[in-house]
C-alpha cells in the first residue's frame, strides 16, 4: 500500500504537472550526537523544524533519541517552528535523529499586476523594520533612495534593488558559513555568501518601503543519495500588495558567476538573473525565517542573528553551529 505522503504526492503531481516545471522529493535525515560534551552539564538543542506550505510538502516525520525532554514549539515573535530537546546532567549519551520526507516544487512567478492597489504599510511593519545588523536608515536609506529614484511602485523598486544587488555584489568563497548579513559592512565591502547578499537586498527593500524578508533553508541533493550537512541556503522574498510574496535570489546568480567563471553579460547569467527574479528551483526547502530570534524555550545566549543552522547550548554556553564536526551533526538526502 502507498504511504499517505506519497499517495498525496502522486495526486498532487497529477493535477499540478502543467503548473510546475519540476519537483524534487526525498528523505532528509538529521542526526545529532552531543555525547562528547561534559556529562556534568545540561545540554539543550534547538533545530529549525520543517513544515508544509504552498510550495513544499513535509510528511512522515520520525523522531528518535535518548533525550529526556522534547517538543515542537514556535518562536514567540515570528512563529518560526522549532524542535527542542534537552538532556540533563549526568547523561552519558545524547543522541537525536529527525527524519522526514519533503516534496518541493519549483516556483516561478512572473504574472505581476500592472497596477498597484492601495495598501497600508502599517500592515507589514515586521517586514519593513530594521534588524540589529540590517538598518533601514543612514547609509542604507541613502543607497536605497539612490537605487530606486524615479520608481513609483513596490515592484519597480524591488526590481531596481535586485538588479543593483546582482550588478554590485559578488560571492566571496572565503566567507564562513552563509555569512552574517552585516549590511552596513557589506555596502563597503560587497562580497559574501547567500545570507550576506540576501540581507543587503532585504535591507535596501525595507528602506525603500518594500516589505521583504530572508528565508533560511537547506538544499536538496541532485544525486540519489547525498550528504547535505553544509548545504544551508538563504534567499529573499518581497511582498507585492494585492499579489503576494515573490521570491528573489540574487545570491544564486552570483554563485553561478563564481563557480562557472562567467560574467554578467554571458547568456547563462542573463538567463539565471531572469529566472531567480520571481523563481526558485526545486532543490531547496524552507526551514525558518526572521532575524534576532529568541527561541522557545528561550536560549541563555544572545538572540540568534539567523536560525538557518541548528543551535545548542551546553551549560548555557552556545556551541559553534558552523562546525558540524565538533558540534557533531550530519544531514543526508535520499531520493524517493
C-alpha positions in Angstrom: 0.0 0.0 0.0 1.3 3.5 -0.8 2.2 5.6 2.2 0.0 8.6 2.9 2.5 11.3 1.9 3.5 9.5 -1.3 -0.1 8.9 -2.2 -0.8 12.6 -1.7 2.2 13.5 -3.8 1.1 11.3 -6.7 -2.3 13.0 -6.7 -0.7 16.5 -6.4 1.7 15.9 -9.3 -1.2 14.7 -11.4 -3.1 17.9 -11.0 -0.1 20.3 -11.0 2.1 18.9 -13.8 1.2 21.9 -16.0 1.8 24.4 -13.3 5.2 23.2 -12.1 8.1 22.6 -14.3 9.9 20.5 -11.8 9.7 19.0 -8.3 12.1 17.2 -6.0 11.2 14.5 -3.5 13.3 12.8 -0.9 14.0 11.7 2.6 16.0 14.1 4.8 17.7 12.7 7.8 19.2 14.9 10.5 21.5 13.1 13.0 22.9 14.7 16.2 25.3 13.3 18.7 26.3 15.6 21.6 27.7 12.8 23.8 31.2 14.3 23.7 30.0 17.3 25.7 30.7 17.2 29.5 28.4 14.9 31.3 28.0 17.3 34.3 26.3 19.9 32.1 22.7 20.3 30.9 22.7 20.1 27.1 19.9 21.8 25.1 19.3 21.6 21.3 17.1 23.7 19.1 16.5 22.6 15.4 14.7 24.5 12.7 11.6 22.4 12.1 10.2 21.9 8.6 6.5 22.5 7.9 4.3 22.3 4.8 3.4 25.4 2.9 2.0 26.2 -0.6 5.4 25.3 -2.1 6.5 22.3 -0.1 5.0 19.2 1.5 6.5 17.7 4.6 5.4 14.3 5.9 6.3 11.0 7.6 8.2 12.8 10.3 10.1 10.5 12.6 11.9 11.4 15.8 14.2 9.1 17.8 16.8 9.6 20.5 17.7 9.3 24.2 16.7 12.9 25.2 14.9 13.4 28.5 12.6 16.2 27.1 11.5 17.2 23.6 8.7 19.2 22.0 7.8 21.2 18.9 7.4 24.9 19.6 7.3 28.2 17.8 9.5 31.3 18.3 7.4 33.8 20.3 7.8 36.8 17.9 7.6 35.5 14.4 6.3 32.0 14.9 9.2 30.1 13.3 8.7 26.4 14.2 11.5 24.6 16.0 12.2 21.2 17.6 13.6 21.4 21.2 15.4 18.6 23.0 17.2 18.5 26.4 19.5 16.1 28.2 20.0 16.5 32.0 23.2 16.5 33.9 24.7 13.0 34.1 23.6 11.9 30.6 26.4 9.9 29.0 24.7 9.6 25.7 23.0 12.5 23.9 21.6 11.4 20.5 18.7 12.6 18.4 17.6 11.7 14.9 15.0 13.7 13.0 13.8 12.3 9.6 11.1 13.5 7.3 10.0 13.3 3.6 9.9 16.5 1.6 8.4 17.3 -1.7 9.4 20.7 -3.1 8.0 22.4 -6.2 9.9 24.6 -8.5 8.4 28.1 -8.2 8.0 30.6 -11.0 6.0 33.8 -10.5 6.1 36.4 -13.3 2.5 37.3 -13.9 2.9 40.5 -11.9 0.0 43.0 -11.7 0.2 46.1 -13.9 -1.3 48.3 -11.2 -0.6 48.5 -7.5 -3.7 48.7 -5.3 -3.8 51.0 -2.3 -2.1 49.4 0.7 -1.2 50.3 4.3 2.4 49.9 5.3 1.3 49.5 8.9 0.0 46.0 8.0 3.6 45.0 7.1 5.5 46.6 10.0 7.5 43.4 10.7 8.8 43.3 7.1 9.7 47.0 6.9 11.5 47.1 10.3 15.3 47.2 10.8 17.2 44.4 12.4 20.3 44.5 14.6 22.7 44.4 11.6 20.2 45.3 8.9 19.3 49.0 9.5 17.0 50.9 7.2 18.3 54.4 7.9 21.7 56.2 7.4 23.8 54.8 4.5 21.3 52.1 3.8 18.5 54.5 3.3 20.7 56.8 1.2 21.6 53.9 -1.1 18.0 52.7 -1.3 16.8 56.1 -2.3 19.5 56.4 -4.9 18.8 53.0 -6.4 15.0 53.5 -6.6 14.9 57.1 -7.7 12.0 57.6 -10.1 10.5 54.2 -9.3 6.9 54.6 -8.1 5.6 51.1 -7.3 6.8 48.3 -4.9 7.5 46.0 -7.9 9.6 48.7 -9.7 11.6 49.5 -6.5 12.2 45.8 -5.7 13.4 45.1 -9.3 15.8 48.0 -9.2 17.3 46.8 -5.9 17.5 43.2 -7.3 19.4 44.5 -10.4 21.7 46.6 -8.2 22.5 43.7 -6.0 23.4 41.4 -8.9 25.5 44.1 -10.6 27.3 45.4 -7.5 27.8 42.4 -5.1 29.9 39.3 -5.5 30.2 35.9 -3.9 33.2 35.6 -1.6 34.1 31.9 -1.1 36.2 32.7 2.0 33.1 33.8 3.9 32.3 31.4 6.8 29.0 29.6 6.6 26.3 31.6 4.8 27.6 34.9 6.1 26.3 37.2 8.9 24.5 39.7 6.8 26.1 42.8 8.3 24.5 45.2 5.8 26.5 48.4 6.6 29.8 46.5 6.3 28.6 44.9 3.1 27.8 48.2 1.5 31.5 49.0 1.9 32.9 45.5 1.0 30.1 43.9 -1.0 31.4 40.4 -1.0 29.8 37.4 0.9 27.6 34.4 0.7 23.9 33.9 0.5 22.9 35.4 3.8 25.1 38.5 3.1 23.6 39.0 -0.3 20.0 38.4 0.7 20.4 40.6 3.7 21.5 43.6 1.6 18.6 43.0 -0.8 16.1 42.8 2.1 17.5 45.9 4.0 17.5 48.0 0.9 14.0 46.9 0.1 12.7 47.8 3.6 14.5 51.1 3.4 12.7 51.8 0.1 9.3 50.9 1.6 9.2 47.4 0.1 8.1 44.6 2.6 10.8 41.9 2.4 12.3 39.0 4.4 15.0 36.4 4.3 14.1 32.7 4.0 16.5 30.1 5.5 16.6 26.6 4.3 18.5 23.6 3.1 19.4 22.5 -0.4 18.3 19.0 -1.6 20.7 16.7 -3.3 20.6 16.2 -7.1 22.0 12.7 -6.8 20.1 9.6 -5.5 21.9 9.9 -2.1 24.0 12.8 -0.9 25.5 14.4 2.3 23.8 17.8 2.7 25.3 18.7 6.1 26.7 22.1 4.9 24.1 22.9 2.3 22.3 25.6 4.1 21.0 28.4 1.9 19.3 31.8 2.3 17.2 33.5 -0.2 14.8 36.5 -0.2 11.1 37.3 -0.7 9.4 40.6 -1.1 5.7 41.4 -1.0 3.6 42.9 -3.8 0.4 44.4 -2.5 -2.6 42.7 -4.0 -0.5 39.8 -5.3 1.6 38.2 -2.5 5.1 37.1 -1.7 7.6 36.8 -4.5 11.0 35.1 -4.4 14.3 36.7 -5.4 17.6 35.0 -5.1 20.5 37.2 -6.3 22.9 35.1 -4.3 22.5 32.1 -6.6 23.1 34.3 -9.7 26.4 35.5 -8.1 27.3 31.9 -7.1 26.9 30.7 -10.7 29.1 33.6 -11.8 31.9 32.5 -9.5 31.6 28.7 -9.9 31.2 28.8 -13.7 33.6 31.7 -14.1 31.1 33.7 -16.1 30.4 37.4 -16.5 27.2 39.4 -16.1 26.6 39.6 -19.9 27.1 35.9 -20.5 23.9 34.2 -21.8 23.9 31.7 -18.9 23.9 34.5 -16.3 21.4 36.6 -18.2 19.1 33.6 -18.1 19.7 32.9 -14.4 19.2 36.6 -13.5 15.8 36.4 -15.1 15.0 33.0 -13.5 15.8 34.0 -9.9 13.7 37.1 -10.2 10.4 35.5 -9.2 11.6 31.9 -9.4 13.4 29.4 -7.3 14.4 25.8 -8.1 13.0 22.7 -6.5 16.4 21.7 -5.0 15.8 23.5 -1.7 13.2 23.7 1.1 12.3 26.2 3.7 13.2 25.8 7.4 13.0 29.2 9.1 12.7 33.0 8.7 13.3 36.0 10.8 16.3 37.7 12.4 17.3 38.4 16.0 15.4 35.4 17.3 14.6 34.5 20.8 13.8 30.7 20.8 11.3 28.7 22.7 12.2 27.7 25.3 14.5 30.8 25.4 18.2 30.3 24.9 20.6 31.7 27.5 22.8 33.2 24.8 22.0 36.3 22.7 19.2 36.4 20.2 20.1 34.4 17.1 21.1 36.5 14.1 19.6 33.8 11.9 18.1 30.3 12.5 19.3 28.5 9.4 21.5 26.2 11.4 20.8 24.0 14.5 21.7 25.7 17.8 22.9 24.1 21.0 24.0 25.2 24.5 26.0 23.2 27.0 25.6 24.6 30.5 24.1 27.7 29.0 27.0 28.3 26.6 26.5 28.1 22.8 28.3 25.6 20.6 29.7 26.7 17.2 26.9 25.7 14.8 29.3 26.4 11.8 31.4 23.5 12.9 29.3 20.3 12.4 32.2 18.1 13.2 32.8 19.5 16.7 29.1 20.2 17.2 28.5 16.6 15.9 25.6 16.7 13.4 25.1 15.4 9.9 22.3 15.8 7.3 21.7 13.4 4.4 19.3 13.2 1.5 17.9 10.1 -0.2 15.8 10.4 -3.3 12.3 9.0 -3.2 
